[in-house]
Amino acid sequence: MKKVVHLFLAAVLIMGLLLLTACGNRQQTQEGAAYKIYYVNNEETKIVEREYVTETTDGGLLFEELLDQLSHISEKMEYETLLGKEISVEGYTLDNGLLTLDFDEGYKNLRGTREILVRASIVRTLTQIPGVERMAFTVKGEQLTDAAGTVVGVMAADTFIENAGNEINAYEKVDLKLYFANDTGDSLVEENRRNVVYNSNIALEKLVVEKLVEGPMAEGAYPTINPTTKIVSVTVKDGTCYVNLSNDFLNQPYNVASDVTIYSITNSLVELSHVNRVQIAVNGESNISYRENMSLNNVFERNLDILD
């Protein structure tokens, strides 16, 4: 009996030593700084994170290390890896906190939500490096542009919006120049809006019209469109933006000249690089007049003479 007890105690002692050794090894592997590596999930609806611990402190070496981790292939296929597979970094520069990555032509094959999520995962990963505050992307030396041809510009980790579930959605920020009425309603005034957050699944031209219907935010600017107006559709073809509005557009509750309303829409849309002209319709019909003196059958171009 004593022999069995001694054997049991010996087994417990050995087990304890093994557990201590395992804990010691685990503690040793967790030494160093912890970083989050972000990837795109397989459904391409959000980014997912994986913790990575490293003892590397040199900024250049850490950059190479985290970049390599972004190319890591998930053993359980929980996320997809594009870096090194579909796209590759051909060069980079770090200047006064701005890290610029230059990608190969493969980056141009990324579209819509997928491109935004890939960009978010890279930016959120690499801006953890000490000394990296902002990032910019180029493709073969040319500035990265979105689907509308607008330069994406400088990004930071908070450029990409999170929802309550901490998922990165297809949201971006954009600067808009909008035109509203002056206090007498006979001229236009500019309103510059910075970092307007929008769902990138919405075309920029529709976003512009939505903001015009919502009305101005700046002092000295006044609405030009009936706020009950519904946007039926906004499309662009060959540089012409076709704006189709509900019948409420014809009812003007404000003391605003008819040409001010028309060029409020036109001038705001032509600020977009891919829009040169605007045609307005009401419930699909353009062979009508707006307030009896502006034929909607016309195609309108930018008019700077109407500015206050």
Secondary structure, 3 states (H helix, E strand, C coil): CHHHHHHHHHHHHHHHHHHHHHHHHHHHHCCCEEEEEEEEECCCCCEEEEEEEECCCCHHHHHHHHHHHHCCCCCCCCEECCECCCECEEEEEEECCEEEEEECHHHHHCCHHHHHHHHHHHHHHHCCCCCCCEEEEEECCEECECCCCCECCCECHHHCCECCCCCECCEEEEEEEEEEECCCCCCEEEEEEEEEEEECCCCHHHHHHHHHHHCCCCCCCECCCCCCCCEEEEEEECCEEEEEECHHHHCCCCCCCHHHHHHHHHHHHHCCCCCCEEEEEECCECCCEECCCEECCCCEECCCCCEC
